[in-house]
Amino acid sequence: MEAWLLPSAIVVGMFIVRLGVPLAITLAIAYFLRRLDAKWKAEAQAKLGITPAPAVMLDLDDEYDEWEEDEPIEAQPRPVMNQEAAKVRS
């Protein structure tokens, strides 16, 4: 075995240990804290009688059907969500 191989392997191994162990501990703590937070949120929602809102799917295809491919983008109609958004865009 080369004379430099063992000391180099020890340095590389200790570098990995020096970075890997704290990183693994931090990731484990973050994982368990996220699980604890989710548990606490579920308990609070159950206590207050709150149910999660269902996801809303918006169908925007109908609004974009009237666009013409050969029109420049500025001439094509833009969907407006509410009056405040229309004022901001103008």
Order of alpha helices (4+ residues) and beta strands (2+ residues): alpha-alpha-alpha
